[in-house]
Amino acid sequence: MNRTARPAFGTLFFFAIAFALSLYFTFAAVQGDFGLFRRAEIVGESQELREQLAQVRAEVARMENMTHRMSDDYLDLDLLDEQARSVLGMVRSDEMVIH
């Protein structure tokens, strides 16, 4: 009763499938749509958008300030003069225009 040792193909097949699945999930965790590389891209985009938001907020604050200064409650005559000159393209008689 000599029994020769045959490799168990079922066990080998199971470990091959498990190894393939682990490779797939590792690859997906690193380079997938929600992987580590995509997360780094999202963090970078988030920082850029925060900077852009800060710029937009500063611009809005500047415009709100100018709007307030042109309102009926608080009229800044210098700003009014500047805006009238800019829109109408006019100068005072005692000024010189240099091109």
C-alpha positions as CSV (number, residue, x, y, z in Angstrom):
1,M,0.0,0.0,0.0
2,N,2.2,2.7,-1.3
3,R,0.4,5.9,-1.3
4,T,2.0,8.7,-3.3
5,A,1.6,12.2,-2.1
6,R,-0.5,14.2,-4.6
7,P,-0.8,17.9,-4.2
8,A,-4.2,19.0,-3.1
9,F,-5.5,21.1,-6.0
10,G,-8.4,22.3,-3.9
11,T,-6.1,23.8,-1.3
12,L,-3.8,25.3,-4.0
13,F,-6.8,26.7,-5.8
14,F,-8.2,28.2,-2.6
15,F,-4.9,30.0,-1.8
16,A,-4.5,31.2,-5.4
17,I,-8.0,32.8,-5.3
18,A,-7.3,34.3,-1.9
19,F,-4.0,35.7,-3.1
20,A,-5.6,37.2,-6.2
21,L,-8.4,38.8,-4.2
22,S,-6.0,40.2,-1.7
23,L,-3.9,41.7,-4.6
24,Y,-7.1,43.2,-6.1
25,F,-8.3,44.8,-2.9
26,T,-4.8,46.1,-2.1
27,F,-4.6,47.7,-5.6
28,A,-8.1,49.2,-5.1
29,A,-7.2,50.5,-1.7
30,V,-4.2,52.3,-3.2
31,Q,-5.2,53.4,-6.6
32,G,-9.0,53.1,-6.7
33,D,-11.6,55.8,-6.8
34,F,-11.5,56.1,-3.0
35,G,-7.9,55.0,-2.6
36,L,-4.9,56.6,-1.0
37,F,-3.7,58.4,-4.2
38,R,-7.2,59.8,-4.8
39,R,-7.4,61.0,-1.2
40,A,-4.1,62.9,-1.7
41,E,-5.5,64.6,-4.8
42,I,-8.7,65.5,-2.9
43,V,-6.7,67.0,-0.1
44,G,-4.7,69.1,-2.6
45,E,-7.9,70.3,-4.4
46,S,-9.4,71.1,-1.0
47,Q,-6.5,73.4,-0.1
48,E,-6.7,75.1,-3.5
49,L,-10.5,75.6,-3.1
50,R,-10.0,77.0,0.4
51,E,-7.5,79.6,-0.9
52,Q,-9.9,80.5,-3.7
53,L,-12.7,80.9,-1.2
54,A,-10.5,83.2,0.9
55,Q,-9.9,85.3,-2.2
56,V,-13.6,85.5,-3.1
57,R,-14.5,86.4,0.5
58,A,-11.9,89.2,0.5
59,E,-13.4,90.5,-2.8
60,V,-16.9,90.3,-1.4
61,A,-15.8,92.2,1.7
62,R,-14.2,94.9,-0.5
63,M,-17.3,95.3,-2.6
64,E,-19.5,95.4,0.5
65,N,-17.3,98.2,1.9
66,M,-17.5,100.2,-1.3
67,T,-21.3,99.6,-1.5
68,H,-21.6,100.8,2.1
69,R,-19.5,103.9,1.4
70,M,-21.8,104.7,-1.5
71,S,-25.0,104.3,0.4
72,D,-27.4,107.1,1.5
73,D,-26.6,106.5,5.2
74,Y,-22.8,107.0,4.8
75,L,-21.7,108.8,1.7
76,D,-17.9,109.0,1.0
77,L,-17.5,112.0,-1.3
78,D,-14.0,111.0,-2.4
79,L,-15.3,107.6,-3.5
80,L,-18.3,109.3,-5.2
81,D,-15.9,111.6,-7.0
82,E,-13.7,108.7,-8.1
83,Q,-16.6,106.7,-9.4
84,A,-18.1,109.7,-11.3
85,R,-14.7,110.3,-13.0
86,S,-14.3,106.7,-13.9
87,V,-17.7,106.2,-15.3
88,L,-18.1,109.6,-17.0
89,G,-14.5,110.0,-18.0
90,M,-14.3,113.6,-16.8
91,V,-11.7,115.7,-15.0
92,R,-11.7,118.9,-13.1
93,S,-10.6,122.1,-14.8
94,D,-7.5,122.4,-12.6
95,E,-6.1,118.9,-13.4
96,M,-3.7,117.8,-16.2
97,V,-4.2,114.6,-18.1
98,I,-1.0,112.8,-19.1
99,H,-1.2,109.9,-21.6
